[in-house]
């Protein structure tokens, strides 16, 4: 069962309208919209990981330079 990208609530599939609807906030999305939102979220997550990695390396370089 998919979860809402807005509030994290459970989403129900309504076959008549072919939409997923959140039980909590009422957000209504097609399957394609749900997939696109998840892909964007995952891309942003990967960018954040790259940024964190870069910052760690910079900090380590700085910290090691102070020890010499």
mmCIF file of the N, C-alpha and C atoms, coordinates in Angstrom:
data_MODEL
# 
_entry.id   MODEL 
# 
loop_
_atom_site.group_PDB 
_atom_site.id 
_atom_site.type_symbol 
_atom_site.label_atom_id 
_atom_site.label_alt_id 
_atom_site.label_comp_id 
_atom_site.label_asym_id 
_atom_site.label_entity_id 
_atom_site.label_seq_id 
_atom_site.pdbx_PDB_ins_code 
_atom_site.Cartn_x 
_atom_site.Cartn_y 
_atom_site.Cartn_z 
_atom_site.occupancy 
_atom_site.B_iso_or_equiv 
_atom_site.pdbx_formal_charge 
_atom_site.auth_seq_id 
_atom_site.auth_comp_id 
_atom_site.auth_asym_id 
_atom_site.auth_atom_id 
_atom_site.pdbx_PDB_model_num 
ATOM 1   N N  . UNK A 1 1  ? 0.848   -1.176 0.000   1.00 0.00 ? 1  UNK A N  1 
ATOM 2   C CA . UNK A 1 1  ? 0.000   0.000  0.000   1.00 0.00 ? 1  UNK A CA 1 
ATOM 3   C C  . UNK A 1 1  ? 0.897   1.243  0.000   1.00 0.00 ? 1  UNK A C  1 
ATOM 4   N N  . UNK A 1 2  ? 0.677   2.140  -0.933  1.00 0.00 ? 2  UNK A N  1 
ATOM 5   C CA . UNK A 1 2  ? 1.505   3.352  -0.987  1.00 0.00 ? 2  UNK A CA 1 
ATOM 6   C C  . UNK A 1 2  ? 1.152   4.330  0.139   1.00 0.00 ? 2  UNK A C  1 
ATOM 7   N N  . UNK A 1 3  ? 2.104   5.178  0.439   1.00 0.00 ? 3  UNK A N  1 
ATOM 8   C CA . UNK A 1 3  ? 1.906   6.202  1.450   1.00 0.00 ? 3  UNK A CA 1 
ATOM 9   C C  . UNK A 1 3  ? 1.939   7.579  0.808   1.00 0.00 ? 3  UNK A C  1 
ATOM 10  N N  . UNK A 1 4  ? 1.226   8.500  1.409   1.00 0.00 ? 4  UNK A N  1 
ATOM 11  C CA . UNK A 1 4  ? 1.082   9.862  0.886   1.00 0.00 ? 4  UNK A CA 1 
ATOM 12  C C  . UNK A 1 4  ? 2.417   10.601 0.944   1.00 0.00 ? 4  UNK A C  1 
ATOM 13  N N  . UNK A 1 5  ? 2.811   11.248 -0.154  1.00 0.00 ? 5  UNK A N  1 
ATOM 14  C CA . UNK A 1 5  ? 4.060   12.004 -0.143  1.00 0.00 ? 5  UNK A CA 1 
ATOM 15  C C  . UNK A 1 5  ? 3.952   13.299 0.663   1.00 0.00 ? 5  UNK A C  1 
ATOM 16  N N  . UNK A 1 6  ? 2.737   13.740 0.951   1.00 0.00 ? 6  UNK A N  1 
ATOM 17  C CA . UNK A 1 6  ? 2.539   14.978 1.704   1.00 0.00 ? 6  UNK A CA 1 
ATOM 18  C C  . UNK A 1 6  ? 2.544   14.746 3.208   1.00 0.00 ? 6  UNK A C  1 
ATOM 19  N N  . UNK A 1 7  ? 1.743   13.791 3.671   1.00 0.00 ? 7  UNK A N  1 
ATOM 20  C CA . UNK A 1 7  ? 1.570   13.625 5.119   1.00 0.00 ? 7  UNK A CA 1 
ATOM 21  C C  . UNK A 1 7  ? 2.009   12.264 5.632   1.00 0.00 ? 7  UNK A C  1 
ATOM 22  N N  . UNK A 1 8  ? 2.285   11.307 4.747   1.00 0.00 ? 8  UNK A N  1 
ATOM 23  C CA . UNK A 1 8  ? 2.706   9.981  5.165   1.00 0.00 ? 8  UNK A CA 1 
ATOM 24  C C  . UNK A 1 8  ? 1.562   9.032  5.477   1.00 0.00 ? 8  UNK A C  1 
ATOM 25  N N  . UNK A 1 9  ? 0.323   9.490  5.266   1.00 0.00 ? 9  UNK A N  1 
ATOM 26  C CA . UNK A 1 9  ? -0.839  8.641  5.525   1.00 0.00 ? 9  UNK A CA 1 
ATOM 27  C C  . UNK A 1 9  ? -1.008  7.555  4.470   1.00 0.00 ? 9  UNK A C  1 
ATOM 28  N N  . UNK A 1 10 ? -1.865  6.596  4.770   1.00 0.00 ? 10 UNK A N  1 
ATOM 29  C CA . UNK A 1 10 ? -2.132  5.514  3.819   1.00 0.00 ? 10 UNK A CA 1 
ATOM 30  C C  . UNK A 1 10 ? -2.963  6.042  2.655   1.00 0.00 ? 10 UNK A C  1 
ATOM 31  N N  . UNK A 1 11 ? -2.694  5.515  1.462   1.00 0.00 ? 11 UNK A N  1 
ATOM 32  C CA . UNK A 1 11 ? -3.449  5.903  0.286   1.00 0.00 ? 11 UNK A CA 1 
ATOM 33  C C  . UNK A 1 11 ? -4.287  4.723  -0.193  1.00 0.00 ? 11 UNK A C  1 
ATOM 34  N N  . UNK A 1 12 ? -5.509  5.004  -0.546  1.00 0.00 ? 12 UNK A N  1 
ATOM 35  C CA . UNK A 1 12 ? -6.420  3.999  -1.074  1.00 0.00 ? 12 UNK A CA 1 
ATOM 36  C C  . UNK A 1 12 ? -6.548  4.178  -2.574  1.00 0.00 ? 12 UNK A C  1 
ATOM 37  N N  . UNK A 1 13 ? -6.672  3.076  -3.304  1.00 0.00 ? 13 UNK A N  1 
ATOM 38  C CA . UNK A 1 13 ? -6.874  3.154  -4.745  1.00 0.00 ? 13 UNK A CA 1 
ATOM 39  C C  . UNK A 1 13 ? -8.376  3.143  -5.023  1.00 0.00 ? 13 UNK A C  1 
ATOM 40  N N  . UNK A 1 14 ? -8.828  4.140  -5.754  1.00 0.00 ? 14 UNK A N  1 
ATOM 41  C CA . UNK A 1 14 ? -10.229 4.235  -6.156  1.00 0.00 ? 14 UNK A CA 1 
ATOM 42  C C  . UNK A 1 14 ? -10.295 3.830  -7.629  1.00 0.00 ? 14 UNK A C  1 
ATOM 43  N N  . UNK A 1 15 ? -10.803 2.635  -7.898  1.00 0.00 ? 15 UNK A N  1 
ATOM 44  C CA . UNK A 1 15 ? -10.779 2.101  -9.261  1.00 0.00 ? 15 UNK A CA 1 
ATOM 45  C C  . UNK A 1 15 ? -11.693 2.883  -10.206 1.00 0.00 ? 15 UNK A C  1 
ATOM 46  N N  . UNK A 1 16 ? -12.757 3.437  -9.687  1.00 0.00 ? 16 UNK A N  1 
ATOM 47  C CA . UNK A 1 16 ? -13.691 4.176  -10.534 1.00 0.00 ? 16 UNK A CA 1 
ATOM 48  C C  . UNK A 1 16 ? -13.023 5.388  -11.174 1.00 0.00 ? 16 UNK A C  1 
ATOM 49  N N  . UNK A 1 17 ? -12.188 6.106  -10.390 1.00 0.00 ? 17 UNK A N  1 
ATOM 50  C CA . UNK A 1 17 ? -11.509 7.303  -10.904 1.00 0.00 ? 17 UNK A CA 1 
ATOM 51  C C  . UNK A 1 17 ? -10.047 7.033  -11.269 1.00 0.00 ? 17 UNK A C  1 
ATOM 52  N N  . UNK A 1 18 ? -9.560  5.814  -10.927 1.00 0.00 ? 18 UNK A N  1 
ATOM 53  C CA . UNK A 1 18 ? -8.173  5.425  -11.175 1.00 0.00 ? 18 UNK A CA 1 
ATOM 54  C C  . UNK A 1 18 ? -7.184  6.392  -10.515 1.00 0.00 ? 18 UNK A C  1 
ATOM 55  N N  . UNK A 1 19 ? -7.481  6.736  -9.268  1.00 0.00 ? 19 UNK A N  1 
ATOM 56  C CA . UNK A 1 19 ? -6.634  7.628  -8.475  1.00 0.00 ? 19 UNK A CA 1 
ATOM 57  C C  . UNK A 1 19 ? -6.356  6.991  -7.123  1.00 0.00 ? 19 UNK A C  1 
ATOM 58  N N  . UNK A 1 20 ? -5.222  7.380  -6.553  1.00 0.00 ? 20 UNK A N  1 
ATOM 59  C CA . UNK A 1 20 ? -4.914  7.044  -5.170  1.00 0.00 ? 20 UNK A CA 1 
ATOM 60  C C  . UNK A 1 20 ? -5.308  8.256  -4.338  1.00 0.00 ? 20 UNK A C  1 
ATOM 61  N N  . UNK A 1 21 ? -6.025  8.017  -3.246  1.00 0.00 ? 21 UNK A N  1 
ATOM 62  C CA . UNK A 1 21 ? -6.485  9.097  -2.386  1.00 0.00 ? 21 UNK A CA 1 
ATOM 63  C C  . UNK A 1 21 ? -5.987  8.838  -0.966  1.00 0.00 ? 21 UNK A C  1 
ATOM 64  N N  . UNK A 1 22 ? -5.398  9.872  -0.365  1.00 0.00 ? 22 UNK A N  1 
ATOM 65  C CA . UNK A 1 22 ? -4.882  9.757  0.992   1.00 0.00 ? 22 UNK A CA 1 
ATOM 66  C C  . UNK A 1 22 ? -6.036  9.753  1.991   1.00 0.00 ? 22 UNK A C  1 
ATOM 67  N N  . UNK A 1 23 ? -5.993  8.812  2.932   1.00 0.00 ? 23 UNK A N  1 
ATOM 68  C CA . UNK A 1 23 ? -7.012  8.730  3.977   1.00 0.00 ? 23 UNK A CA 1 
ATOM 69  C C  . UNK A 1 23 ? -6.931  9.922  4.937   1.00 0.00 ? 23 UNK A C  1 
ATOM 70  N N  . UNK A 1 24 ? -5.740  10.463 5.123   1.00 0.00 ? 24 UNK A N  1 
ATOM 71  C CA . UNK A 1 24 ? -5.546  11.532 6.098   1.00 0.00 ? 24 UNK A CA 1 
ATOM 72  C C  . UNK A 1 24 ? -5.804  12.927 5.546   1.00 0.00 ? 24 UNK A C  1 
ATOM 73  N N  . UNK A 1 25 ? -5.112  13.277 4.462   1.00 0.00 ? 25 UNK A N  1 
ATOM 74  C CA . UNK A 1 25 ? -5.208  14.661 3.979   1.00 0.00 ? 25 UNK A CA 1 
ATOM 75  C C  . UNK A 1 25 ? -6.056  14.817 2.716   1.00 0.00 ? 25 UNK A C  1 
ATOM 76  N N  . UNK A 1 26 ? -6.432  13.704 2.081   1.00 0.00 ? 26 UNK A N  1 
ATOM 77  C CA . UNK A 1 26 ? -7.295  13.780 0.907   1.00 0.00 ? 26 UNK A CA 1 
ATOM 78  C C  . UNK A 1 26 ? -6.578  14.013 -0.406  1.00 0.00 ? 26 UNK A C  1 
ATOM 79  N N  . UNK A 1 27 ? -5.264  14.018 -0.409  1.00 0.00 ? 27 UNK A N  1 
ATOM 80  C CA . UNK A 1 27 ? -4.508  14.206 -1.651  1.00 0.00 ? 27 UNK A CA 1 
ATOM 81  C C  . UNK A 1 27 ? -4.884  13.113 -2.640  1.00 0.00 ? 27 UNK A C  1 
ATOM 82  N N  . UNK A 1 28 ? -5.132  13.503 -3.883  1.00 0.00 ? 28 UNK A N  1 
ATOM 83  C CA . UNK A 1 28 ? -5.527  12.562 -4.923  1.00 0.00 ? 28 UNK A CA 1 
ATOM 84  C C  . UNK A 1 28 ? -4.507  12.600 -6.054  1.00 0.00 ? 28 UNK A C  1 
ATOM 85  N N  . UNK A 1 29 ? -3.944  11.421 -6.369  1.00 0.00 ? 29 UNK A N  1 
ATOM 86  C CA . UNK A 1 29 ? -2.917  11.331 -7.400  1.00 0.00 ? 29 UNK A CA 1 
ATOM 87  C C  . UNK A 1 29 ? -3.150  10.113 -8.279  1.00 0.00 ? 29 UNK A C  1 
ATOM 88  N N  . UNK A 1 30 ? -2.777  10.230 -9.547  1.00 0.00 ? 30 UNK A N  1 
ATOM 89  C CA . UNK A 1 30 ? -2.768  9.058  -10.412 1.00 0.00 ? 30 UNK A CA 1 
ATOM 90  C C  . UNK A 1 30 ? -1.510  8.262  -10.089 1.00 0.00 ? 30 UNK A C  1 
ATOM 91  N N  . UNK A 1 31 ? -1.439  7.054  -10.597 1.00 0.00 ? 31 UNK A N  1 
ATOM 92  C CA . UNK A 1 31 ? -0.259  6.222  -10.366 1.00 0.00 ? 31 UNK A CA 1 
ATOM 93  C C  . UNK A 1 31 ? 0.982   6.910  -10.928 1.00 0.00 ? 31 UNK A C  1 
ATOM 94  N N  . UNK A 1 32 ? 0.867   7.482  -12.128 1.00 0.00 ? 32 UNK A N  1 
ATOM 95  C CA . UNK A 1 32 ? 2.000   8.157  -12.766 1.00 0.00 ? 32 UNK A CA 1 
ATOM 96  C C  . UNK A 1 32 ? 2.480   9.337  -11.928 1.00 0.00 ? 32 UNK A C  1 
ATOM 97  N N  . UNK A 1 33 ? 1.557   10.138 -11.397 1.00 0.00 ? 33 UNK A N  1 
ATOM 98  C CA . UNK A 1 33 ? 1.937   11.272 -10.554 1.00 0.00 ? 33 UNK A CA 1 
ATOM 99  C C  . UNK A 1 33 ? 2.651   10.799 -9.293  1.00 0.00 ? 33 UNK A C  1 
ATOM 100 N N  . UNK A 1 34 ? 2.166   9.718  -8.714  1.00 0.00 ? 34 UNK A N  1 
ATOM 101 C CA . UNK A 1 34 ? 2.781   9.159  -7.517  1.00 0.00 ? 34 UNK A CA 1 
ATOM 102 C C  . UNK A 1 34 ? 4.213   8.708  -7.810  1.00 0.00 ? 34 UNK A C  1 
ATOM 103 N N  . UNK A 1 35 ? 4.411   8.047  -8.941  1.00 0.00 ? 35 UNK A N  1 
ATOM 104 C CA . UNK A 1 35 ? 5.750   7.589  -9.340  1.00 0.00 ? 35 UNK A CA 1 
ATOM 105 C C  . UNK A 1 35 ? 6.678   8.780  -9.567  1.00 0.00 ? 35 UNK A C  1 
ATOM 106 N N  . UNK A 1 36 ? 6.200   9.821  -10.239 1.00 0.00 ? 36 UNK A N  1 
ATOM 107 C CA . UNK A 1 36 ? 7.030   10.998 -10.520 1.00 0.00 ? 36 UNK A CA 1 
ATOM 108 C C  . UNK A 1 36 ? 7.449   11.705 -9.235  1.00 0.00 ? 36 UNK A C  1 
ATOM 109 N N  . UNK A 1 37 ? 6.530   11.829 -8.294  1.00 0.00 ? 37 UNK A N  1 
ATOM 110 C CA . UNK A 1 37 ? 6.856   12.472 -7.019  1.00 0.00 ? 37 UNK A CA 1 
ATOM 111 C C  . UNK A 1 37 ? 7.907   11.663 -6.274  1.00 0.00 ? 37 UNK A C  1 
ATOM 112 N N  . UNK A 1 38 ? 7.775   10.353 -6.278  1.00 0.00 ? 38 UNK A N  1 
ATOM 113 C CA . UNK A 1 38 ? 8.768   9.507  -5.604  1.00 0.00 ? 38 UNK A CA 1 
ATOM 114 C C  . UNK A 1 38 ? 10.135  9.620  -6.265  1.00 0.00 ? 38 UNK A C  1 
ATOM 115 N N  . UNK A 1 39 ? 10.166  9.667  -7.597  1.00 0.00 ? 39 UNK A N  1 
ATOM 116 C CA . UNK A 1 39 ? 11.445  9.791  -8.303  1.00 0.00 ? 39 UNK A CA 1 
ATOM 117 C C  . UNK A 1 39 ? 12.116  11.121 -7.972  1.00 0.00 ? 39 UNK A C  1 
ATOM 118 N N  . UNK A 1 40 ? 11.341  12.202 -7.953  1.00 0.00 ? 40 UNK A N  1 
ATOM 119 C CA . UNK A 1 40 ? 11.900  13.513 -7.611  1.00 0.00 ? 40 UNK A CA 1 
ATOM 120 C C  . UNK A 1 40 ? 12.433  13.502 -6.190  1.00 0.00 ? 40 UNK A C  1 
ATOM 121 N N  . UNK A 1 41 ? 11.684  12.898 -5.301  1.00 0.00 ? 41 UNK A N  1 
ATOM 122 C CA . UNK A 1 41 ? 12.100  12.820 -3.902  1.00 0.00 ? 41 UNK A CA 1 
ATOM 123 C C  . UNK A 1 41 ? 13.404  12.046 -3.781  1.00 0.00 ? 41 UNK A C  1 
ATOM 124 N N  . UNK A 1 42 ? 13.516  10.952 -4.516  1.00 0.00 ? 42 UNK A N  1 
ATOM 125 C CA . UNK A 1 42 ? 14.724  10.138 -4.465  1.00 0.00 ? 42 UNK A CA 1 
ATOM 126 C C  . UNK A 1 42 ? 15.919  10.893 -5.040  1.00 0.00 ? 42 UNK A C  1 
ATOM 127 N N  . UNK A 1 43 ? 15.698  11.655 -6.131  1.00 0.00 ? 43 UNK A N  1 
ATOM 128 C CA . UNK A 1 43 ? 16.779  12.451 -6.721  1.00 0.00 ? 43 UNK A CA 1 
ATOM 129 C C  . UNK A 1 43 ? 17.262  13.486 -5.715  1.00 0.00 ? 43 UNK A C  1 
ATOM 130 N N  . UNK A 1 44 ? 16.337  14.151 -5.030  1.00 0.00 ? 44 UNK A N  1 
ATOM 131 C CA . UNK A 1 44 ? 16.722  15.142 -4.028  1.00 0.00 ? 44 UNK A CA 1 
ATOM 132 C C  . UNK A 1 44 ? 17.472  14.486 -2.881  1.00 0.00 ? 44 UNK A C  1 
ATOM 133 N N  . UNK A 1 45 ? 17.065  13.291 -2.509  1.00 0.00 ? 45 UNK A N  1 
ATOM 134 C CA . UNK A 1 45 ? 17.736  12.574 -1.441  1.00 0.00 ? 45 UNK A CA 1 
ATOM 135 C C  . UNK A 1 45 ? 19.178  12.258 -1.841  1.00 0.00 ? 45 UNK A C  1 
ATOM 136 N N  . UNK A 1 46 ? 19.380  11.847 -3.079  1.00 0.00 ? 46 UNK A N  1 
ATOM 137 C CA . UNK A 1 46 ? 20.732  11.534 -3.561  1.00 0.00 ? 46 UNK A CA 1 
ATOM 138 C C  . UNK A 1 46 ? 21.597  12.782 -3.592  1.00 0.00 ? 46 UNK A C  1 
ATOM 139 N N  . UNK A 1 47 ? 21.026  13.909 -3.986  1.00 0.00 ? 47 UNK A N  1 
ATOM 140 C CA . UNK A 1 47 ? 21.773  15.165 -3.996  1.00 0.00 ? 47 UNK A CA 1 
ATOM 141 C C  . UNK A 1 47 ? 22.186  15.510 -2.575  1.00 0.00 ? 47 UNK A C  1 
ATOM 142 N N  . UNK A 1 48 ? 21.291  15.319 -1.631  1.00 0.00 ? 48 UNK A N  1 
ATOM 143 C CA . UNK A 1 48 ? 21.610  15.603 -0.243  1.00 0.00 ? 48 UNK A CA 1 
ATOM 144 C C  . UNK A 1 48 ? 22.753  14.716 0.246   1.00 0.00 ? 48 UNK A C  1 
ATOM 145 N N  . UNK A 1 49 ? 22.744  13.455 -0.131  1.00 0.00 ? 49 UNK A N  1 
ATOM 146 C CA . UNK A 1 49 ? 23.819  12.548 0.267   1.00 0.00 ? 49 UNK A CA 1 
ATOM 147 C C  . UNK A 1 49 ? 25.149  13.005 -0.328  1.00 0.00 ? 49 UNK A C  1 
ATOM 148 N N  . UNK A 1 50 ? 25.138  13.433 -1.583  1.00 0.00 ? 50 UNK A N  1 
ATOM 149 C CA . UNK A 1 50 ? 26.362  13.920 -2.220  1.00 0.00 ? 50 UNK A CA 1 
ATOM 150 C C  . UNK A 1 50 ? 26.879  15.165 -1.499  1.00 0.00 ? 50 UNK A C  1 
ATOM 151 N N  . UNK A 1 51 ? 25.975  16.046 -1.138  1.00 0.00 ? 51 UNK A N  1 
ATOM 152 C CA . UNK A 1 51 ? 26.349  17.272 -0.435  1.00 0.00 ? 51 UNK A CA 1 
ATOM 153 C C  . UNK A 1 51 ? 26.927  16.939 0.940   1.00 0.00 ? 51 UNK A C  1 
ATOM 154 N N  . UNK A 1 52 ? 26.310  16.012 1.647   1.00 0.00 ? 52 UNK A N  1 
ATOM 155 C CA . UNK A 1 52 ? 26.822  15.608 2.964   1.00 0.00 ? 52 UNK A CA 1 
ATOM 156 C C  . UNK A 1 52 ? 28.212  15.005 2.840   1.00 0.00 ? 52 UNK A C  1 
ATOM 157 N N  . UNK A 1 53 ? 28.398  14.180 1.835   1.00 0.00 ? 53 UNK A N  1 
ATOM 158 C CA . UNK A 1 53 ? 29.698  13.560 1.616   1.00 0.00 ? 53 UNK A CA 1 
ATOM 159 C C  . UNK A 1 53 ? 30.760  14.625 1.347   1.00 0.00 ? 53 UNK A C  1 
ATOM 160 N N  . UNK A 1 54 ? 30.439  15.589 0.536   1.00 0.00 ? 54 UNK A N  1 
ATOM 161 C CA . UNK A 1 54 ? 31.368  16.674 0.217   1.00 0.00 ? 54 UNK A CA 1 
ATOM 162 C C  . UNK A 1 54 ? 31.725  17.463 1.477   1.00 0.00 ? 54 UNK A C  1 
ATOM 163 N N  . UNK A 1 55 ? 30.713  17.767 2.289   1.00 0.00 ? 55 UNK A N  1 
ATOM 164 C CA . UNK A 1 55 ? 30.952  18.529 3.513   1.00 0.00 ? 55 UNK A CA 1 
ATOM 165 C C  . UNK A 1 55 ? 31.813  17.740 4.496   1.00 0.00 ? 55 UNK A C  1 
ATOM 166 N N  . UNK A 1 56 ? 31.598  16.436 4.598   1.00 0.00 ? 56 UNK A N  1 
ATOM 167 C CA . UNK A 1 56 ? 32.418  15.599 5.480   1.00 0.00 ? 56 UNK A CA 1 
ATOM 168 C C  . UNK A 1 56 ? 33.881  15.621 5.050   1.00 0.00 ? 56 UNK A C  1 
ATOM 169 N N  . UNK A 1 57 ? 34.098  15.498 3.741   1.00 0.00 ? 57 UNK A N  1 
ATOM 170 C CA . UNK A 1 57 ? 35.464  15.505 3.224   1.00 0.00 ? 57 UNK A CA 1 
ATOM 171 C C  . UNK A 1 57 ? 36.150  16.840 3.497   1.00 0.00 ? 57 UNK A C  1 
ATOM 172 N N  . UNK A 1 58 ? 35.400  17.947 3.295   1.00 0.00 ? 58 UNK A N  1 
ATOM 173 C CA . UNK A 1 58 ? 35.968  19.265 3.561   1.00 0.00 ? 58 UNK A CA 1 
ATOM 174 C C  . UNK A 1 58 ? 36.311  19.416 5.031   1.00 0.00 ? 58 UNK A C  1 
ATOM 175 N N  . UNK A 1 59 ? 35.428  18.966 5.916   1.00 0.00 ? 59 UNK A N  1 
ATOM 176 C CA . UNK A 1 59 ? 35.684  19.054 7.351   1.00 0.00 ? 59 UNK A CA 1 
ATOM 177 C C  . UNK A 1 59 ? 36.899  18.219 7.728   1.00 0.00 ? 59 UNK A C  1 
ATOM 178 N N  . UNK A 1 60 ? 36.978  17.006 7.205   1.00 0.00 ? 60 UNK A N  1 
ATOM 179 C CA . UNK A 1 60 ? 38.115  16.145 7.515   1.00 0.00 ? 60 UNK A CA 1 
ATOM 180 C C  . UNK A 1 60 ? 39.415  16.790 7.053   1.00 0.00 ? 60 UNK A C  1 
ATOM 181 N N  . UNK A 1 61 ? 39.405  17.370 5.864   1.00 0.00 ? 61 UNK A N  1 
ATOM 182 C CA . UNK A 1 61 ? 40.597  18.054 5.353   1.00 0.00 ? 61 UNK A CA 1 
ATOM 183 C C  . UNK A 1 61 ? 40.980  19.197 6.291   1.00 0.00 ? 61 UNK A C  1 
ATOM 184 N N  . UNK A 1 62 ? 39.992  19.987 6.715   1.00 0.00 ? 62 UNK A N  1 
ATOM 185 C CA . UNK A 1 62 ? 40.238  21.096 7.631   1.00 0.00 ? 62 UNK A CA 1 
ATOM 186 C C  . UNK A 1 62 ? 40.784  20.599 8.974   1.00 0.00 ? 62 UNK A C  1 
ATOM 187 N N  . UNK A 1 63 ? 40.137  19.563 9.519   1.00 0.00 ? 63 UNK A N  1 
ATOM 188 C CA . UNK A 1 63 ? 40.526  19.038 10.816  1.00 0.00 ? 63 UNK A CA 1 
ATOM 189 C C  . UNK A 1 63 ? 41.934  18.482 10.781  1.00 0.00 ? 63 UNK A C  1 
ATOM 190 N N  . UNK A 1 64 ? 42.279  17.758 9.731   1.00 0.00 ? 64 UNK A N  1 
ATOM 191 C CA . UNK A 1 64 ? 43.614  17.209 9.613   1.00 0.00 ? 64 UNK A CA 1 
ATOM 192 C C  . UNK A 1 64 ? 44.661  18.298 9.407   1.00 0.00 ? 64 UNK A C  1 
ATOM 193 N N  . UNK A 1 65 ? 44.324  19.368 8.738   1.00 0.00 ? 65 UNK A N  1 
ATOM 194 C CA . UNK A 1 65 ? 45.277  20.448 8.507   1.00 0.00 ? 65 UNK A CA 1 
ATOM 195 C C  . UNK A 1 65 ? 45.612  21.161 9.825   1.00 0.00 ? 65 UNK A C  1 
ATOM 196 N N  . UNK A 1 66 ? 44.709  21.182 10.785  1.00 0.00 ? 66 UNK A N  1 
ATOM 197 C CA . UNK A 1 66 ? 44.948  21.823 12.079  1.00 0.00 ? 66 UNK A CA 1 
ATOM 198 C C  . UNK A 1 66 ? 45.859  20.965 12.963  1.00 0.00 ? 66 UNK A C  1 
ATOM 199 N N  . UNK A 1 67 ? 45.975  19.684 12.680  1.00 0.00 ? 67 UNK A N  1 
ATOM 200 C CA . UNK A 1 67 ? 46.744  18.773 13.506  1.00 0.00 ? 67 UNK A CA 1 
ATOM 201 C C  . UNK A 1 67 ? 48.227  18.731 13.136  1.00 0.00 ? 67 UNK A C  1 
ATOM 202 N N  . UNK A 1 68 ? 48.563  19.267 12.004  1.00 0.00 ? 68 UNK A N  1 
ATOM 203 C CA . UNK A 1 68 ? 49.966  19.220 11.538  1.00 0.00 ? 68 UNK A CA 1 
ATOM 204 C C  . UNK A 1 68 ? 50.797  20.308 12.146  1.00 0.00 ? 68 UNK A C  1 
# 
